[in-house]
Amino acid sequence: MKRQALAMGLLLVATVGCEGMGQYDGKVAAENNKRMTARQSAPSITYTEVPHDGRLYVVSTTKAADDIKKGIHPATTITKIGKGPKRETVIFEANKEYVEYALMEEFSKRHGAKVK
């Protein structure tokens, strides 16, 4: 009887007890910490959307917006295909301060669409 109870308990722990417990990944934690530190030290951004060549560019400075109008694109970007208000491709400026995450957050607030 005790053996059956013990076996049932172990079976219960094996199937239910560990569910939902994630594993710690030091690399992911370090990357998240780096992003948060960069966000806190990053200069304030000026959110600007610039339509160009059927795409929507989302940039953090007025200089970058002017460059896009001239046909000069940011060196580093993140592209989200079909995520624009009219299903167009949205291109977010990216840099070492992780400005792309702030731009994506603001874009989501303005357009009600998740882009992450």
PyMOL commands that set and color helices and strands:
alter all, ss='L'
color gray80, all
select helices_A, chain A and resi 2-17+26-41+62-69+99-111
alter helices_A, ss='H'
color red, helices_A
select strands_A, chain A and resi 48-52+55-59+77-80+89-93
alter strands_A, ss='S'
color yellow, strands_A
deselect
rebuild
show_as cartoon
